[in-house]
């Protein structure tokens, strides 16, 4: 599923753009506690929550790299990349 985000990706994405859990929660319309529980592997987010988190991070320039044999990851989009 496109909205699957593993905890390590979420932590790495926040680090790339310098966002706190609180900042991500605010931009995704959820709570800091929810972000913490997802990052700590304590829960799997609802599809709507995962979509909101992903959208917030992508709007800030994060690109998610799917598991492709080399491991899932994240990177910053080039300005004007449009993806």
C-alpha positions in Angstrom: 0.0 0.0 0.0 1.3 3.4 -0.9 0.6 4.8 2.5 2.7 2.3 4.4 5.4 4.2 6.3 7.7 2.3 8.6 8.8 3.9 11.8 12.4 4.5 10.7 11.1 6.3 7.6 9.0 8.6 9.7 11.8 9.5 12.1 14.2 10.0 9.1 11.7 12.2 7.3 11.3 14.4 10.3 15.0 14.7 10.7 15.6 15.7 7.1 13.3 18.7 7.4 14.0 19.5 11.0 10.4 18.9 12.3 9.6 18.0 15.8 6.9 15.4 16.5 4.6 18.3 17.5 5.2 20.1 14.2 4.4 17.0 12.2 1.3 16.4 14.2 0.1 19.9 13.6 0.7 19.7 9.9 -0.9 16.3 9.6 -3.9 17.1 11.8 -3.1 14.5 14.5 -1.5 14.4 17.9 2.1 14.3 19.0 1.2 11.1 21.0 0.0 9.4 17.8 3.3 10.3 16.0 5.3 9.0 18.9 3.4 5.8 19.1 3.9 5.2 15.3 7.6 6.1 15.4 8.1 3.8 18.4 6.4 0.9 16.6 3.6 0.7 19.2 0.8 1.1 16.7 0.0 0.9 13.0 -1.8 4.1 11.9 -5.2 4.2 10.3 -5.1 4.6 6.6 -6.4 8.2 6.9 -3.8 9.0 9.5 -0.9 7.5 7.4 -2.2 9.4 4.4 -2.3 12.7 6.3 1.2 12.2 7.7 2.6 11.3 4.3 0.9 14.3 2.6 2.3 16.7 5.2 5.8 15.4 4.8 5.6 15.3 1.0 4.4 18.9 1.0 7.5 19.8 3.0 9.7 18.2 0.3 10.1 14.6 1.6 10.0 11.7 -0.9 9.4 8.2 0.3 11.5 5.4 -1.2 9.7 2.1 -1.1 11.3 -1.2 -0.1 13.0 -2.4 -3.2 15.6 -4.8 -2.0 17.8 -2.1 -0.7 15.5 -1.0 2.2 12.8 1.6 2.5 14.0 5.2 2.9 13.4 8.9 2.4 15.1 11.7 0.6 14.5 15.4 0.0 13.1 16.4 -3.3 15.0 18.7 -5.6 13.3 22.1 -5.9 10.8 22.0 -8.7 10.9 18.2 -8.8 7.1 18.0 -8.7 7.0 14.6 -7.2 
